[in-house]
Amino acid sequence: MPVSFTPKGLPVWRRRTTRAQWLEYVAWLAGISLFLLCWKMISDNTMWVFVEDAGRQGADLISRMTPPEWRYANVLWKPMWDTLNIATLGTALGIVMAFPVAFLAARNTTPHPLVRSAALIVIVSSRSINSLIWAMLLVTILGPGVLAGIIAIALRSIGFVGKLLYEAIEEIHPTPVEAISATGASRMQVMNYGVLPQVMPAFAGISVYRWDINIRESTVLGLVGAGGIGFAVERFD
């Protein structure tokens, strides 16, 4: 029987009806059936020979990883520096492009609903394509190298920074904006003194957060020829 509690913490017992009891049984049966079906589909598409050998393969990998081969360090310093530059420059370029897009996408700062729709399309398009896909496209267009990686990181960052920033703009307190507007200030002055001071802390946090993500993402762009440590790892393989 289900139990609830009064404000004083005393239990209040309620007897289930027959219909409620059967519905609970049916729900449990459906959940167990779904679990078994999913397990069967996973099992049918799993090569259990590799699973059984996973322990030995993992131990072999760890044994070859330790101790580290420090003789490769001199070869990896430059690719690591390239990776850091790809992440930093790509983030900076993405922020420069995302900043105006965010103001055009926010309801309280956009000049027109059609402009807002276009800005949202830019944000959604950027967020829908992974940075690795951007890198593959740009390597095809620009050729392999660091430039393709920087632009790939930048294009991916537009959607992330733009979305979080335009949400922060829409959540600003309207009182300072209304007070500055009441003085007869221009639209640009309202933006400078009423909107920007409220969103700059969020903007700084979003930018650092995206830079942290881009450092991780830039490590794999070299696998498709976009420079960085991933390119060196691919050559060693």
C-alpha positions in Angstrom: 0.0 0.0 0.0 1.3 3.5 -0.8 2.1 5.8 2.0 2.3 9.5 2.3 3.0 11.8 5.3 1.1 14.5 7.0 2.8 17.9 7.8 3.6 16.5 11.2 5.4 13.5 9.7 2.7 11.0 10.5 2.2 8.2 7.9 -1.1 8.1 6.1 -1.8 4.7 4.5 -3.9 4.4 1.3 -5.1 1.1 -0.1 -4.5 0.7 -3.8 -7.4 -0.1 -6.0 -7.4 -3.2 -8.1 -7.0 -1.1 -11.2 -4.0 0.8 -9.8 -2.4 -2.5 -8.8 -2.8 -4.0 -12.3 -1.5 -0.8 -13.9 1.6 -1.1 -11.7 2.1 -4.7 -12.7 1.7 -3.8 -16.4 4.2 -1.0 -16.1 6.8 -3.3 -14.4 6.2 -5.9 -17.1 6.6 -3.3 -19.9 9.8 -2.0 -18.3 11.4 -5.5 -17.9 10.4 -6.4 -21.4 12.0 -3.3 -22.8 15.1 -3.9 -20.9 15.4 -7.5 -22.2 14.7 -6.4 -25.7 17.4 -3.8 -25.6 19.8 -6.3 -24.0 19.1 -8.8 -26.8 19.7 -6.2 -29.5 23.0 -5.1 -27.8 24.0 -8.8 -27.4 23.3 -9.6 -31.0 25.5 -6.7 -32.2 28.4 -7.4 -29.8 31.4 -9.4 -30.8 31.8 -11.3 -27.5 35.2 -12.7 -28.6 36.7 -9.2 -28.3 34.9 -8.7 -25.0 36.3 -11.9 -23.5 39.8 -10.8 -24.6 39.4 -7.2 -23.3 41.3 -7.8 -20.0 44.4 -9.1 -21.8 44.3 -6.3 -24.4 43.9 -3.7 -21.7 46.8 -5.1 -19.6 49.0 -5.3 -22.7 48.2 -1.6 -23.5 49.1 -0.5 -20.0 52.3 -2.5 -20.0 53.4 -0.8 -23.2 52.4 2.7 -21.9 54.6 2.4 -18.8 57.3 3.6 -18.5 56.7 6.5 -20.9 59.0 6.7 -24.0 60.5 10.1 -23.2 62.5 10.1 -26.4 59.3 11.1 -28.2 59.0 14.3 -26.1 61.2 16.4 -28.3 59.0 15.5 -31.3 55.7 16.4 -29.5 56.5 19.8 -28.0 55.8 21.7 -31.2 52.5 19.8 -32.0 51.4 20.4 -28.4 52.2 24.2 -28.8 50.2 24.1 -32.1 47.3 22.5 -30.3 47.2 25.3 -27.7 47.4 27.9 -30.4 44.6 26.3 -32.3 42.4 26.3 -29.3 43.3 29.9 -28.2 43.1 31.5 -31.6 40.0 29.5 -32.6 38.3 30.5 -29.4 39.2 34.2 -29.9 38.0 34.2 -33.5 34.8 32.4 -32.5 34.1 34.9 -29.7 34.5 37.8 -32.0 32.0 36.4 -34.4 29.6 35.1 -31.7 29.4 38.4 -29.8 27.3 40.4 -32.3 25.3 37.3 -33.3 24.2 36.9 -29.7 22.9 40.5 -29.5 21.0 40.0 -32.8 19.5 36.7 -31.4 18.3 38.1 -28.0 14.7 39.2 -28.0 15.4 42.4 -26.0 18.3 43.6 -28.2 17.5 42.4 -31.7 16.5 45.1 -34.2 13.9 42.9 -36.0 12.3 39.4 -35.6 13.7 38.4 -39.1 17.2 39.4 -38.0 16.7 37.3 -34.8 15.6 34.3 -36.9 18.7 34.6 -39.1 21.0 34.9 -36.0 19.4 31.8 -34.5 19.9 29.9 -37.8 23.6 30.8 -37.6 23.8 29.6 -33.9 21.9 26.3 -34.6 24.0 25.6 -37.7 27.2 26.1 -35.8 26.2 23.9 -32.9 24.8 21.1 -35.2 28.1 20.3 -36.8 30.9 18.9 -34.7 34.3 20.5 -34.9 35.8 17.4 -36.4 33.4 17.6 -39.3 34.2 21.3 -39.7 37.9 20.3 -39.8 37.3 17.7 -42.4 35.5 20.2 -44.6 38.1 22.9 -44.1 41.1 20.5 -44.7 39.4 19.7 -48.1 39.0 23.4 -48.9 42.2 24.9 -47.4 44.5 21.9 -47.3 46.0 20.3 -44.2 47.5 22.5 -41.5 46.9 24.6 -38.4 44.7 27.2 -40.3 42.0 24.6 -41.0 42.0 23.7 -37.3 41.7 27.3 -36.1 38.8 28.0 -38.4 37.1 24.7 -37.4 37.3 25.6 -33.7 36.0 29.1 -34.4 33.0 28.0 -36.4 32.1 25.4 -33.7 32.5 28.1 -31.0 30.0 30.5 -32.6 27.0 28.4 -31.7 28.1 27.6 -28.2 29.1 31.1 -27.1 26.3 32.7 -29.1 23.6 30.6 -27.5 24.7 31.0 -23.9 25.4 34.7 -24.3 22.0 35.5 -25.9 20.3 33.7 -23.1 22.3 35.8 -20.6 21.3 38.9 -22.5 17.6 38.0 -22.3 17.9 37.4 -18.6 19.3 40.9 -17.7 17.4 43.1 -15.3 15.3 45.6 -17.3 15.4 48.4 -14.7 18.8 49.8 -15.6 17.9 49.7 -19.3 14.6 51.5 -18.7 16.3 54.1 -16.6 19.0 54.9 -19.2 16.4 54.9 -22.0 14.3 57.4 -20.0 17.2 59.9 -20.0 17.0 60.1 -23.8 20.1 58.0 -24.4 20.7 56.5 -27.9 20.4 52.8 -28.6 24.1 52.4 -28.5 24.4 54.2 -25.2 21.7 52.0 -23.7 23.7 48.9 -24.9 27.0 50.3 -23.5 25.7 51.4 -20.1 22.6 49.3 -19.5 23.2 45.9 -21.2 27.0 45.3 -21.4 27.8 45.8 -17.7 25.2 43.1 -16.8 26.3 40.5 -19.3 30.1 40.9 -19.2 30.6 38.6 -16.2 28.6 35.9 -18.0 30.5 36.6 -21.2 33.9 36.1 -19.4 32.8 32.8 -17.9 31.4 31.5 -21.2 34.6 32.4 -23.0 36.9 30.6 -20.5 34.5 27.6 -20.5 34.6 27.4 -24.3 38.4 27.8 -24.4 38.7 24.8 -22.0 36.5 22.7 -24.3 38.4 23.8 -27.3 41.7 22.7 -25.9 40.3 19.2 -25.6 38.7 19.3 -29.0 41.8 20.6 -30.8 43.8 17.5 -29.7 41.9 15.3 -32.1 41.6 17.6 -35.1 45.0 16.5 -36.3 43.5 13.0 -37.0 41.9 14.6 -40.1 44.9 16.7 -41.0 44.0 20.0 -39.1 47.3 20.2 -37.3 48.2 19.8 -33.6 49.1 16.9 -31.4 46.5 14.6 -33.2 48.5 14.9 -36.4 51.7 13.7 -34.7 49.8 10.8 -33.0 48.5 9.7 -36.4 52.0 9.7 -37.8 53.3 7.6 -34.9 50.5 5.1 -35.4 
